[in-house]
Amino acid sequence: MKTFSGWIFCAWGLYAPVLTGLLFAAVAAAGAVAAAGAAADQEQAKLTIAPLRSTLKAGMKQTTWIRVGLEGPPADATKKRAPVNLALVLDKSGSMQGDKIEQARRAAIDALALLSSTDIVSVITYDSTVSVLVPATRITDRDAVVAAIRGIQASGNTALFAGVSKGAAEVRKFLDREHVNRIILLSDGLANVGPSSPGELGSLAVSLQKENISVSTLGLGLGYNEDLMVQLAGKSGGNHHFIEQATELADIFRREFDDVLSVVAQEVDLKIEIPEGIRPVRVLGNDADINGQQIVTRMAQIYSRQHRHVVIELEIPAGESGGRRDLAAVSASYTNLKTAATDQLAGTVSVEFSDSDQKVAASLDKSVMADVVALVSSDQNKLATRYLDEGRLDLCRQTLRENVDYLKMNDDLLPGDTRLRVLSELNETQLRRLDGVESNTDARANSARKSFRALQNSVDQQQKLNVP
């Protein structure tokens, strides 16, 4: 396998010097973002389509990137938000005894205070079996819901699959396109009753997303299967959190509820048509199908003011100086939770070619650059995870170290954008977790791996990042 630096020079060297500036050279100015679709409207998401560079070097075959996404409209405090249909699925197996179950009860009760009487909630617990403590209902009797949560006691094994399935059954009782439909799953242990592989839970997640149900997973401690939890969250469009200490639960629960309450669009479908002669290489930022010249991807939801996007690497044939070339035609549809309508948007993106290196350099869009770098760094973090799984600790550390250097280098080119700095600090923290670790069976390696997978999900889903 190639190291990160080898991968950069091998893959990106094919089209230097166009992308050399992404890594090593300061740039003069940012390019303009190409917006498409309807006129700016506070009720509607905005489709954004932008190339990494609006001008490419003429006379050479090269690879470049485009970013395609939707920006959620701002929340309007004068209008009602979309009601939520929420299932809390709480692990009460024996490993949750003591402070864990106590903190979980407190966190759930505290977060419920954010909901209104028009919202729907259900509470499901699972150990060896599954129990519906509170069937799906509007929160008109909040005290009864709180009392049910306070009565949860821990015992038994972990029937995680059945718990999620029962949570989905409760959500389905009020399932419609006007609600934000979400399951929040808490677990501290391995699924040891019923289906228990990441593939099986990933398949369940895919089917739930098709029903417009997302699952956010909260992994507590070091005993849970992070691959399973990330598959369940990522394939359904939810969030995943690695929670090392039970005292963090209240903050994580509140953050999840805040996210659910800020959803402005869901069932987001993007179709990207690439002209003949241009080869789509890969898509980062969301699962996508590349079928010849067509790319199709679905995003579960968009939050208020969130820019949810994918970046697409394209291989482009040589162009003549002064000429232009279309790179993509995009169509998007989504359910608008402000208007309860299905909105349709469309737009295109193109580039021009020039012999001038200065003009090429000046056409770089720094915002697109930051998004590409963030998602590429997530892919490299996944490579570090693979090395860790293989017991190749030195390669794992080397990949993380190169990822930190890569992020810092690009952060220096983008003053004012804090994301890459935060990502470099998070990767550096992960590297420190491996100090003195000689085997991937070490508990510290387990902790590091969970932090890897949680960070990858956060970057790919474009969640907010926390400064370490």
N, C-alpha and C positions, 0 to 999 in steps of 0.2 A: 504493500500500500504506500502511496505517496503521503508525505507530510503536508501540512497546510501550505507551507511556502512553496513546496514542489507543485502542489495543485494550482496555486495562483499562477505561477510562471508557465506551467504547462497549458492550462486552460485559457487563461487570459492573454498569454503571450501570442496567441494566434491572431489577435487583432490590435496589438500595440502598434502605434502609440495612442490610438483613440481612447483606450481605457487606462493607459498608464497614468493619466492624470487623476483617475479615481483613487489610486493608491499613493502616488509619489509627488505630484506637482500641485502647487497652489493654482487656483483658477481665478479669472478676472471678474466674472459676473454670473448670476444665476439666470437660467432660462425661464420663460413664462410658462405657467401651468395651462395646459389646454383643457378648457372646460367645455362640456357638451350637454345637449338636452335642453330642457325647458329653461326659461329665464329664471334668474335667482328668485327663489320663493321660499319664504320662511316655513312653509308647510311641506316642502318637498326636499328630498335628498338631492345632492348634486353629483352627477356623474363626472369623474375626473379621469382624463386619459393624458398621460405625459410621457415623452421619451426621456431617457437619461440625458441625451444630447439632441438638441433640435437640428444640429448640423454635424454631419459625419465626414470623415476624410474621404475624398474622392479617389477612385482608382484602385481600391483594395477591398477584398472580401474581409468581412469583420463580423464580430458579434457585439450586440448591444442589448439594452434592456428597455422595456416600457413598463409603466405602472398604470394599472387599471383599478379603479375603486369607486366607492360611494362615500360621500361625506354626509353624516347625519345632520339634520337641521337642529338648531338650538331648542332646548325645552322652553316652553312658554308658561310662566308661572300663573298667568291669568286663565289658562285653560286646563281642563282635567287631563291628567296623564292616562295612558292606556292601563286598564285594570290588569292585575296579574292573577295567574292561576298556578299556584305554587305548592309543590309537595316537598315536605321535609322528610327525608329518609335517614334515620339515625341508627347507627350501630350501637347495640346494647349487649354485645357479646361479653364474655367474662373478662377479656383483656381491657374492657372499658371501665372496670370497677375503680372506685376511688375518685381521685381528682378529675380524671378524664370525663367521666359521665356527669360529674357535678358542673364542670366548666361548660360542657356541651349543653346542659339544661339551661344554664344562665345565659349563654350566648344566643340560643334559639329564642328564649323569652324576650331578651333585650331587642333582638332584631324584629320581632313581631310588632313592636311598637311603631315601626315605620309603615306598616300597612294600614289601609283605611277599610271602612265597612263595606266598600264595593269590591274589595279583593277577596279571592278565594284561597283557602289554605287547607291542606290535609297534613296529618302527621302519621308517619309510618315508622315502626321500629322493627328491627330484625336481629335475631341471634340464630339459633338453630331453625327457628320458624319465623314467620312474618306476622305482625299484628298491625291493624289499622286503629290507632288510638283516636284519631279525629278524622272521620270521613270528610271528603271535599265539601266545604261549606263556606259561605261568606262569613267574614269575621264580625258577626253581630254580637256574639257572646264571647268576647275576648277572654274573660275570666275562666271559662270552661276549657278553652284551648291551653291556657297557661297551666291550669290545674292538671291537665292530662300530661303535659311535658314534665311538670314537677314530680309526677309519680313514676317516671321511668327508672327502672333498676336494671343493673347489668348482670348477665349470666349467659352461658351457652356458647355455641359456635357462631360461624359467620355465613349466613345465607344471603350473600350480597346480590347475586343475580335476581333472586326472588324478591328482595327488597326493592330494587330498582323497578322490576316488572310491576309490583304492586303500586309503587308510586305513580308509574305511568297510567295504571288503571284508574287511579283516583283523578289524575289530571284529565283523563279522557271524559270524565263525567261532565266537565264544563268546557271541553276543548272547542275553540273556535278561533277565527283569524283576528278577532278584535282583542283577544287576551294575549299577554305574554306568558307562554306556557313553559314552566321551568321545574326541574327536579334538582334539589340540592342534597347531595349524598355525602354523609360523613362516615368514614371507616378508619379503624386503626389496625386492622388485621387482614390476613390473607383470606380470600373467599374459599371456604373449605366445605361448603354444602351447596350442591348443585353446580351448574356451569361455572368454571373458574379461570378460563384462559383469557388472555388479552384479546385473542381473535373472536371468541364468543361474545365478550362484552362489547368489542368494537362493532360486531354485526348488529347487536341490539341497538347500539348508538346510532348506526346508519338508519335503521328502520324508524327510530324515534324522530330523527331529524326530518324524515320524509313526512311525519305526522305533525311537524312544526313543534316538537318538544325537544328542548335542550337539557343537558345534564351538566351541572357543575359538581366537581368532585373535590372533597376536602380530605386529604390524607394526613392522618394524625400519627406522629411518632415514627418509628423505624420499622414497624411490622407489616405494613401494607405493601401491596404489589403496585409500584408506581406505573409500570407499563399498562397494566389493566386500567388503572384510574385515568391515565392520560388518554388511552384509546377511547374510553367511555366519554370523556369530556371533549376531546378533539374531534371525534367523528360525529358528535351531535351538535357541535358549535358552542359548547359551554366552556367554563374556566376550570383550571385545575390549580390547587394550592397544596404545597407541602408545608405542614404545620408541625414544627419540631416540639413545641411546648403547648400544653393544653391552655395556658394562659393567653395564647394568641387567638383562641377561637372566637372571642367576642368581636375582635377587630375584623377577622376574616368573614364572619357571618354578616356583619354590618356592610362590609364592602360588597359582598354578593347581593344583598338586598338592594343596595344603592344601584348596582348594575341593572338588576331586574327592573327597577322602577324607572330607569332612564332609557329603555328600549324605545326607539322611534320607528324602526323599520324591521321587518322580518320576511322570511321566505325570499331572500335576495338571490336572484339568478342572473348570472353573467354569461353571455355568449360572445366569444371573440373570434372573428374571422380573420385569418392571416392570408394575405395575397399569395398566389402561386409564385414560386421562385424564392420566397423567404421561408426558412425552416424554423419552426418553434422548437427550441431546445429543451426547456424545462420551465416549470411554474413553481414559484415559492410563495408561501403565505396562506395557502389553503389547498385542500385536496382538489385536484382538477383532472379532467379527462382530456387528453390530446388525441383527437381523431383526425389524422391527416392535417388539414389546414384549419381545423376548428378546435377551439378550446372551450370547454363548458365547466363551470364551477358554481356551487351553491354555498352561500353564507347564511348561517342561521338567523343572525340579527345584526343590527347596527345600533349603537348607543348614541345619545345626543352628543353632537359635536365630534363624534369619533370618525376618523377617516379609515375605513376598512378597505383593504386593497390586496391585490396580488401583484407580484412583479414577474415579468415574463422575459426570458432570455431568447433572443432571436438571432439567427445567423443570416446575414444580409449580403447579397452579391455586390460586386463593385459597381459604383455609380459614377456618372460623369459630373464634373464640376459644373455647378449651376443648375443641375437637375434636381428633381424631387421624386420621392417615392412614398407611397402609402405603406404604413406598417400594419395597421389593424383597423377593422370596423367593429364597433362594440355595440351590443344591445343589452339593456338591463331591464328587469322587472322586479318589483318588490311590493309587499303589502305595507301601505302607509298607515301607521297606527294613529296618526293625527287626524286623518280624513276618512279612514276605513275603506280606502279605495286601493286598487292596484295601479301603481304608476308605471309608465313605460318611458325609458330614456334611451337615447342613441347618440353615437358620436364616432369620430374617426381621429386617427393620429397619423402624421407623416413627418418626414425629415427631408432636409436638403443636403446636397453634397458640395464640398468646397475643397480647393487645394490649400487653403490658408489654415495652418496649424493654430494661429491665433484665434480665428473665427470659430474653429472647432472647440478649442479650450473654453472660449467665452460662452459657448452655448450650453454648458453643463447646468442641469437643474439640480441644485444642492439638496432640495427636499427629496427628490427621487433617489439621489445618490445615497442619502442617509437611510432610506427605506431598503434599498438594495443591500447596503452594507449590513444592516441589522439582520436581514433574513439570511444572507450568506453566512453571517457569524453563527446563526442558529443551526445551520447545516453543519458547520464545523464543530459546534458543541455536540451534535449528534455523533459525529465521527469520534470525538473524545469518549463519548459514552460507549461506543462499540469497542474501542481499545480497552476501556476499563473492564467490560464484560469478558474480553478475551484474556484478561490478566496481564496485558501489556501496559503496565503502569507508566513506564518511561515515555512511551509514545502518547499515552493519554495526557501526561503532564506537558509534553512538548507541544501537542496540538492546542491545549488550553493556553499555553504561554504565547504561542504564535497568534492565537485568536485575540488575546489581550493586546499584543503589539499592533495587530491589524486594526482593531477598534480604536486604539489611541491615535494611530497615525491618521486615520480618517477623521477622528474627532478634531484633530488639529486643523484640518482643512475646512471644518464646518463650525466656526465660532458661533455660539448662541444656540446650538442644538444640543441639548443635554442628554438625549437618548443614548448616543454612542458612548459617552462618558460613563453613564450609569451601567450600560452593558459591559464595558471594560472592567468596571469595579466589581460587578457580579461575577464575571468570569475569573477575576483575580481572587475573589473570595472562595470560589470553588477550587481553584488551584491550591489555596492555603489549606482547604479541608483535607487535601491529600498529603500534606506534610508528614513524613515519617511512615506513611502507609506502604506496606510491602506486599500486600495481597488483597485481591478484590473480595476476599471473605471477611476482611476487617470491618467492624461496625462503622468505622469512619468512612470507608469506601461506600457502604450502603447509604449513609447520610449524604455523601457527595453525589451519588447517583440520583437520589431523589431530588436534590436541588438542580441537577442537570435537566432532568425531565420536566420539572416544573417551569424552569426558565424557558426551555424550548417551546412549551405550550404557550407561555405568556407572549413570547415574541411572535410566534406563528399566528396566534389569535389577536395580536395587537392589543393586548391588555396593558393597563398602566403598570409601569415598572417602579418598584420601590428601591430607593437608595439604600445600600447596605449600611 
